[in-house]
Amino acid sequence: MSGDIPPINYIYTHLHDSIRLELDNLGQAVLQLQSAGSGGLSAELAALQDRYRFLVEVYKYHSSVEDEVRRAAASPRGGGAARPP
């Protein structure tokens, strides 16, 4: 298993990729709505707003955890918990 990616790196990589992908998908959806015109868009806009709010929450919690890891690594007692492999 020495050649495998450490589990935490695997999670972070896929989480970051997922956030980027969802941002791209949201942007594409907005462009599609923009080109479709203004007729009956309230349901579509509400769905996009819900996706955006969820993504904001994921981002906030993820950033908070990353900050905690960095603080722990930087503190004299932290022992370098966030050192790269």
One Martini backbone bead per residue (centre of mass of N, CA, C, O) as a GRO file, in nm:
protein
   85
    1MET     BB    1   0.050   0.067   0.001
    2SER     BB    2   0.285   0.280  -0.057
    3GLY     BB    3   0.167   0.391  -0.351
    4ASP     BB    4  -0.056   0.515  -0.219
    5ILE     BB    5  -0.282   0.735  -0.127
    6PRO     BB    6  -0.351   0.908   0.122
    7PRO     BB    7  -0.659   0.946   0.251
    8ILE     BB    8  -0.657   1.256   0.299
    9ASN     BB    9  -0.566   1.330   0.010
   10TYR     BB   10  -0.803   1.202  -0.134
   11ILE     BB   11  -1.025   1.372  -0.008
   12TYR     BB   12  -0.918   1.655  -0.081
   13THR     BB   13  -0.903   1.617  -0.384
   14HIS     BB   14  -1.207   1.546  -0.427
   15LEU     BB   15  -1.328   1.793  -0.294
   16HIS     BB   16  -1.200   2.008  -0.473
   17ASP     BB   17  -1.306   1.893  -0.739
   18SER     BB   18  -1.607   1.914  -0.662
   19ILE     BB   19  -1.620   2.218  -0.624
   20ARG     BB   20  -1.526   2.297  -0.907
   21LEU     BB   21  -1.747   2.145  -1.062
   22GLU     BB   22  -1.992   2.290  -0.937
   23LEU     BB   23  -1.912   2.572  -1.028
   24ASP     BB   24  -1.920   2.507  -1.327
   25ASN     BB   25  -2.215   2.407  -1.335
   26LEU     BB   26  -2.343   2.669  -1.237
   27GLY     BB   27  -2.238   2.849  -1.464
   28GLN     BB   28  -2.375   2.692  -1.696
   29ALA     BB   29  -2.667   2.722  -1.593
   30VAL     BB   30  -2.675   3.029  -1.608
   31LEU     BB   31  -2.617   3.053  -1.911
   32GLN     BB   32  -2.867   2.891  -2.001
   33LEU     BB   33  -3.077   3.078  -1.874
   34GLN     BB   34  -2.993   3.333  -2.021
   35SER     BB   35  -3.050   3.211  -2.317
   36ALA     BB   36  -3.364   3.126  -2.264
   37GLY     BB   37  -3.475   3.348  -2.091
   38SER     BB   38  -3.767   3.468  -1.882
   39GLY     BB   39  -3.956   3.219  -1.890
   40GLY     BB   40  -4.011   3.049  -1.604
   41LEU     BB   41  -3.739   3.075  -1.386
   42SER     BB   42  -3.792   3.042  -1.078
   43ALA     BB   43  -3.732   2.738  -1.031
   44GLU     BB   44  -3.443   2.736  -1.144
   45LEU     BB   45  -3.330   2.955  -0.955
   46ALA     BB   46  -3.393   2.810  -0.689
   47ALA     BB   47  -3.214   2.564  -0.744
   48LEU     BB   48  -2.948   2.722  -0.774
   49GLN     BB   49  -2.958   2.851  -0.493
   50ASP     BB   50  -2.943   2.587  -0.335
   51ARG     BB   51  -2.673   2.490  -0.447
   52TYR     BB   52  -2.513   2.736  -0.355
   53ARG     BB   53  -2.567   2.717  -0.051
   54PHE     BB   54  -2.441   2.441  -0.015
   55LEU     BB   55  -2.157   2.517  -0.118
   56VAL     BB   56  -2.102   2.729   0.097
   57GLU     BB   57  -2.110   2.534   0.337
   58VAL     BB   58  -1.886   2.350   0.248
   59TYR     BB   59  -1.669   2.568   0.235
   60LYS     BB   60  -1.679   2.666   0.528
   61TYR     BB   61  -1.614   2.395   0.666
   62HIS     BB   62  -1.355   2.332   0.514
   63SER     BB   63  -1.200   2.590   0.590
   64SER     BB   64  -1.210   2.547   0.894
   65VAL     BB   65  -1.048   2.285   0.897
   66GLU     BB   66  -0.795   2.391   0.759
   67ASP     BB   67  -0.732   2.602   0.976
   68GLU     BB   68  -0.693   2.402   1.209
   69VAL     BB   69  -0.457   2.248   1.084
   70ARG     BB   70  -0.268   2.489   1.055
   71ARG     BB   71  -0.262   2.573   1.351
   72ALA     BB   72  -0.152   2.306   1.461
   73ALA     BB   73   0.113   2.309   1.288
   74ALA     BB   74   0.213   2.604   1.398
   75SER     BB   75   0.224   2.509   1.666
   76PRO     BB   76   0.436   2.399   1.910
   77ARG     BB   77   0.231   2.142   1.972
   78GLY     BB   78   0.148   2.021   1.682
   79GLY     BB   79   0.381   1.853   1.519
   80GLY     BB   80   0.311   1.876   1.209
   81ALA     BB   81   0.021   1.770   1.097
   82ALA     BB   82   0.050   1.925   0.789
   83ARG     BB   83   0.254   1.766   0.653
   84PRO     BB   84   0.380   1.662   0.384
   85PRO     BB   85   0.479   1.358   0.230
   0.00000   0.00000   0.00000
